[in-house]
């Protein structure tokens, strides 16, 4: 029970972060938010890059990596809901492609396509919170929640390890495997 609660809380935090990112993007680039001159082509490109980042962040969440595969193995209701959510993602991807195509042309329709993509992503996030997470809570067995939690922890540890190693090199520090502190930490052998 505690494992599933931990996992669901971690997923909820990730959901909230994704929702805030998409909503901020939508508010920044909403077609009606521009007064006077329409944005320049470079601004459309910036909007599309921000949309790409938000879209990728939504696509590579732990929910998609770890929970959805487990849920799909649990029955037809879950598979049907996942198919509907995948359809929303497909439509969002198509809207994102339309935004990118319009940005290349300097077409103000870029912002309308961006808005459509954001709305579809937000709809998916809402349906995940309202339908998918409660279904997962009741459908996925306890031992599977334990496996999911382990996968999430391993993913976080790997991600943090890679981030930490890159930060040391960026600061001009030697890689961790050759730091002087490790020599001091070796046990003495008689």
C-alpha positions in Angstrom: 0.0 0.0 0.0 2.8 2.5 0.9 4.6 1.6 -2.3 1.6 2.4 -4.5 1.0 5.6 -2.5 4.6 6.7 -3.0 4.4 5.9 -6.7 1.1 7.7 -7.2 2.4 10.8 -5.3 5.5 10.9 -7.5 3.4 10.6 -10.6 1.1 13.3 -9.4 4.0 15.7 -8.9 5.2 14.9 -12.4 1.7 15.5 -13.7 1.5 18.9 -12.0 4.9 19.9 -13.4 3.9 19.0 -16.9 0.5 20.8 -16.6 2.1 24.0 -15.3 4.7 23.9 -18.2 2.0 23.4 -20.9 -0.3 26.1 -19.3 2.5 28.6 -19.1 3.4 27.9 -22.8 -0.3 28.4 -23.7 -0.6 31.6 -21.9 2.7 33.0 -23.4 1.8 32.2 -27.0 -2.0 32.2 -27.0 -3.0 33.9 -30.3 -5.1 36.6 -28.6 -2.2 37.5 -26.2 -0.4 39.5 -28.9 -1.3 43.2 -29.2 -0.3 45.3 -32.2 2.1 43.6 -34.6 2.0 39.8 -34.9 5.1 38.0 -33.8 8.1 37.8 -36.2 9.2 34.5 -37.8 11.9 34.1 -35.1 9.3 34.3 -32.4 7.3 31.6 -34.1 10.4 29.4 -34.1 10.9 30.1 -30.4 7.3 29.2 -29.7 7.7 25.9 -31.6 10.9 25.1 -29.7 9.1 25.7 -26.4 6.2 23.6 -27.7 8.7 20.8 -28.7 10.2 20.8 -25.2 6.8 20.7 -23.4 5.5 18.0 -25.7 8.6 15.9 -25.2 8.4 16.4 -21.4 4.8 15.1 -21.6 5.8 12.1 -23.7 8.7 10.9 -21.6 7.1 10.9 -18.2 7.4 8.0 -15.8 3.7 7.4 -16.2 4.2 6.6 -19.9 7.4 4.5 -19.3 6.4 2.5 -16.3 2.6 2.6 -15.4 1.0 2.4 -18.9 2.7 -0.9 -19.9 1.7 -2.4 -16.5 -1.9 -1.1 -16.9 -2.3 -2.4 -20.4 -1.5 -5.9 -19.2 -4.4 -5.6 -16.7 -7.4 -5.7 -19.1 -9.5 -4.3 -21.9 -10.8 -1.3 -20.0 -7.3 -0.1 -19.4 -6.3 -0.8 -23.0 -9.2 1.1 -24.3 -8.5 4.2 -22.1 -4.8 4.0 -23.1 -5.8 3.9 -26.8 -8.0 7.0 -26.3 -5.1 8.8 -24.6 -2.7 7.8 -27.4 -5.2 9.3 -29.9 -5.0 12.6 -28.0 -1.2 12.4 -28.1 -1.4 11.7 -31.9 -3.6 14.7 -32.5 -1.3 16.9 -30.4 1.7 15.7 -32.4 -0.2 16.6 -35.6 -1.0 20.1 -34.2 2.7 20.5 -33.3 3.7 19.6 -36.8 1.2 22.1 -38.2 2.6 24.8 -35.9 6.1 24.0 -37.1 5.1 24.1 -40.7 3.3 27.5 -40.2 6.3 28.9 -38.3 8.6 28.2 -41.3 6.3 30.2 -43.4 5.9 33.0 -40.8 2.2 32.2 -40.8 0.2 33.5 -37.7 -1.7 30.2 -37.9 1.3 28.8 -36.0 -0.1 30.2 -32.8 -3.5 28.6 -33.4 -1.9 25.3 -34.0 0.3 25.7 -30.9 -2.9 26.5 -28.9 -4.6 23.4 -30.2 -1.6 21.2 -29.3 -1.5 22.7 -25.8 -5.2 22.1 -25.3 -4.9 18.5 -26.4 -1.9 17.9 -24.1 -3.9 19.4 -21.2 -6.9 17.3 -22.0 -4.7 14.2 -21.9 -3.2 15.2 -18.6 -6.6 15.9 -17.2 -8.0 12.5 -18.3 -4.9 10.8 -16.9 -5.6 12.3 -13.5 -9.3 11.9 -13.6 -9.5 8.4 -15.2 -6.2 6.7 -15.6 -4.6 7.1 -12.2 -7.7 5.9 -10.3 -8.0 3.0 -12.7 -4.3 2.2 -12.1 -4.8 2.4 -8.3 -7.5 -0.2 -8.3 -6.3 -2.4 -11.2 -2.5 -2.8 -10.8 -1.6 -5.4 -8.1 0.7 -4.5 -5.2 3.7 -6.5 -6.3 3.6 -4.6 -9.7 3.5 -1.3 -7.8 6.6 -2.4 -6.0 8.3 -3.2 -9.4 7.2 0.2 -10.8 8.5 2.0 -7.7 11.9 0.2 -8.1 12.0 1.2 -11.8 11.2 4.8 -11.0 13.9 4.9 -8.3 16.5 3.3 -10.6 15.5 5.8 -13.3 15.9 8.7 -10.9 19.2 7.4 -9.6 20.6 6.9 -13.1 19.3 10.4 -14.2 20.9 12.1 -11.1 24.1 10.2 -11.6 24.4 11.3 -15.2 23.6 14.8 -14.3 26.1 14.9 -11.4 28.9 13.4 -13.6 28.3 16.0 -16.3 28.3 18.9 -13.7 31.8 17.9 -12.4 33.2 17.9 -15.9 31.6 21.2 -16.7 33.3 22.8 -13.6 36.7 21.5 -14.7 36.8 18.8 -12.0 38.2 15.3 -12.8 35.7 12.5 -13.3 34.6 10.9 -10.0 36.5 7.7 -10.6 39.9 9.4 -10.3 39.3 11.9 -7.4 41.9 11.9 -4.6 39.2 11.2 -2.0 38.7 7.7 -3.3 42.4 6.8 -2.6 41.8 7.7 1.0 38.7 5.7 1.3 40.2 2.4 0.3 40.4 -0.1 3.1 43.8 -1.3 4.4 44.6 -4.9 3.8 46.9 -6.9 6.2 
